[in-house]
Amino acid sequence: MEHIHYISNDHLSIERIGEIVYNHYKLQLSDDARRRIERCRTYLDDRIKREDTPIYGVTTGFGSLCNVSISKDQLSQLQINLIKSHACGVGDRLPADIVKMMMLLKVQSLSYGYSGCKLDTVQRLIDMYNADIVPVVYAQGSLGASGDLVPLAHMSLPLVGLGEVEVDGKVMSGEQLLKKMNWAPIELASKEGLALLNGTQNMSAQAVWAIINAERLSQWADVIAAMSLDAFDGRIDPFFDAVHQVRPHRGQIETASTVRELLEGSELIDRPKSHVQDPYSFRCVPQVHGAVKDTIRYVSSVIDIEINSATDNPTVCPDDDLIISGGNFHGEPIALPMDFLSIAMSELADISERRIYRLVSGLRDLPSFLVAKPGLNSGFMITQYTAASVVSLNKTLAMPSSIDNIPSCQDQEDLVSMGANAALKLRAVVDNTERVLAIELFNAAQALDFRKPLRSSPAIMRIHDDYRKIVPFIDIDQLMYPHIEKSIQFLRHEPLTRL
């Protein structure tokens, strides 16, 4: 059965975007969205006909060329020239899922009827999306200020038969695509190129991807920390609700409650302890993991607003008879939160690495480096090195991009957000955090096996036993990197809903 998502004025959630992209929904404009798009375009055409006052980006050049008027017979060529000249991307290609999120978000933004796009232009984007035609978009080039000009230019080139796309694993030119699909190139009208290129859909798509994965990793971090705590013979006292009610941060309370539930019924957690305290990396899991949860929640609330907004320029407001050259394309509102989320996820990896270090240190009756015969075997010694290396890189990546500024466009664009760089770094930090958590799981499962015949809780043992189906107990030295990769894949594909 084919799933269809109707593009409308209804609220579009981050979770829904993930569902649409990863469950292969088709897109379709609602009747209301069609009316909004057509009404705005009709209004814009009428304004151009009835007055000679320059309208930025519609009858003028762009950026610092805003004072150069363009004759009416050249307005279409102006928009095509804009897309051509702005497609200056470099670096790696953006992944297909993120490009598809960009396309979805661009369609959503244009559908509100404040951008002046023609219906056939929006529909062509939808047709490309539905046919799984993915434009080749390069990761670097956007300042996150006049929108994501460079990546959105690459996304838009195939509409006019330019650029490149990937179809069924094969890269072809935009011209070849039009022939393959028997499509005519879109004839861009006034303002359309600007509507396509202005906007924050590149930043927003990467932020959506990061939030979806950050939420998943935040859940996994609690599970893995609970396994590590039990394997390390840790204390449950710091997770009692009473201590968190006197400092009632929401994420802190949630984390403590989750860990208590995960460890309910554990033979290890209930046995008497000879030590009075655990290190911070265990004792302060509620405070650190909880702060990350609260950060994800805040960043999600900001991105939620952004993906339900019209972010191109100028803004066309038929009801108010206004065409306003403003700054809704500026990425600052989401650049700052994306940097914040990079810092939070970096901390989630940081505390995970500290727990790895404790597990391999030969403490609390665990063997050095979690191997039965240390000396001849190095065991898990170097897994901690790898985690430390990744955590160190995260600390560099977590340096905020949004505090930087390099003026552009002859100083017309004199304060840029660098939000696209914040998005790129955020994705890297999220990926790195997943790797560190996978290494902790690798170590925690090994340490837990040394506690036999005592067992952890039913919930933790279910995770442990499922994990053991793909990653074995390590008794003597062997190649470790395949096990780390399998651990990463386990975190990506093992459902947490059964806990």
SULUR-V737455 format. One record per residue. N is the residue number from 1. OMEGA is omega as a letter, one per 20 degrees, with the letter a starting at -180 (NA if undefined). Layout:
N:OMEGA  N:OMEGA
//
This chain:
1:a  2:r  3:r  4:r  5:a  6:r  7:a  8:r  9:r  10:a  11:r  12:a  13:r  14:r  15:a  16:r  17:r  18:r  19:a  20:a  21:a  22:r  23:r  24:r  25:r  26:r  27:r  28:r  29:r  30:r  31:a  32:r  33:r  34:a  35:a  36:a  37:a  38:a  39:a  40:a  41:r  42:r  43:a  44:r  45:r  46:r  47:a  48:a  49:a  50:r  51:a  52:r  53:a  54:r  55:a  56:r  57:r  58:r  59:r  60:r  61:a  62:r  63:a  64:r  65:a  66:a  67:r  68:a  69:a  70:r  71:a  72:a  73:a  74:a  75:r  76:r  77:r  78:a  79:r  80:r  81:r  82:a  83:r  84:a  85:a  86:a  87:a  88:a  89:r  90:r  91:a  92:r  93:r  94:r  95:a  96:a  97:r  98:r  99:r  100:r  101:r  102:a  103:r  104:a  105:r  106:r  107:a  108:a  109:r  110:a  111:a  112:r  113:r  114:a  115:r  116:r  117:r  118:a  119:a  120:r  121:r  122:a  123:r  124:r  125:r  126:r  127:r  128:r  129:a  130:r  131:a  132:r  133:a  134:r  135:r  136:a  137:a  138:a  139:a  140:r  141:a  142:r  143:a  144:a  145:r  146:a  147:r  148:a  149:a  150:a  151:r  152:r  153:r  154:r  155:a  156:a  157:a  158:r  159:a  160:r  161:r  162:r  163:a  164:r  165:r  166:r  167:r  168:r  169:a  170:r  171:r  172:r  173:r  174:r  175:r  176:r  177:a  178:r  179:a  180:a  181:a  182:r  183:r  184:r  185:r  186:r  187:a  188:r  189:r  190:r  191:a  192:r  193:r  194:r  195:a  196:a  197:r  198:a  199:a  200:a  201:r  202:r  203:a  204:r  205:r  206:r  207:r  208:r  209:a  210:a  211:r  212:a  213:r  214:r  215:r  216:a  217:r  218:r  219:r  220:a  221:r  222:a  223:a  224:r  225:r  226:r  227:r  228:r  229:r  230:r  231:r  232:a  233:a  234:a  235:r  236:a  237:a  238:a  239:r  240:a  241:a  242:a  243:a  244:r  245:r  246:r  247:a  248:r  249:a  250:a  251:r  252:r  253:a  254:a  255:r  256:r  257:r  258:a  259:r  260:r  261:a  262:a  263:r  264:a  265:r  266:r  267:a  268:a  269:a  270:a  271:a  272:a  273:r  274:a  275:a  276:a  277:r  278:r  279:a  280:a  281:r  282:a  283:a  284:r  285:r  286:a  287:a  288:r  289:a  290:r  291:r  292:r  293:a  294:r  295:r  296:a  297:a  298:a  299:r  300:a  301:r  302:a  303:r  304:r  305:a  306:a  307:r  308:a  309:r  310:a  311:r  312:a  313:i  314:r  315:a  316:a  317:a  318:a  319:a  320:a  321:a  322:r  323:a  324:r  325:a  326:a  327:a  328:r  329:a  330:a  331:a  332:a  333:r  334:r  335:r  336:r  337:r  338:r  339:r  340:a  341:r  342:r  343:a  344:a  345:r  346:r  347:r  348:r  349:a  350:a  351:r  352:r  353:r  354:r  355:r  356:a  357:r  358:a  359:a  360:a  361:r  362:a  363:r  364:r  365:r  366:a  367:r  368:r  369:r  370:r  371:a  372:a  373:a  374:a  375:r  376:r  377:r  378:r  379:a  380:a  381:a  382:r  383:r  384:r  385:a  386:r  387:r  388:r  389:a  390:r  391:r  392:r  393:r  394:a  395:r  396:a  397:a  398:r  399:a  400:r  401:a  402:r  403:a  404:r  405:r  406:a  407:a  408:r  409:r  410:r  411:r  412:r  413:a  414:r  415:a  416:a  417:a  418:a  419:r  420:r  421:r  422:a  423:r  424:a  425:r  426:r  427:r  428:r  429:r  430:r  431:a  432:r  433:r  434:a  435:a  436:r  437:r  438:r  439:r  440:r  441:r  442:r  443:a  444:r  445:r  446:a  447:a  448:r  449:r  450:r  451:r  452:j  453:r  454:a  455:r  456:a  457:r  458:a  459:a  460:r  461:r  462:r  463:r  464:a  465:r  466:r  467:a  468:r  469:a  470:r  471:a  472:r  473:a  474:a  475:r  476:a  477:r  478:r  479:a  480:a  481:r  482:r  483:r  484:r  485:r  486:r  487:r  488:a  489:r  490:r  491:a  492:a  493:r  494:a  495:r  496:a  497:a  498:a  499:NA
//
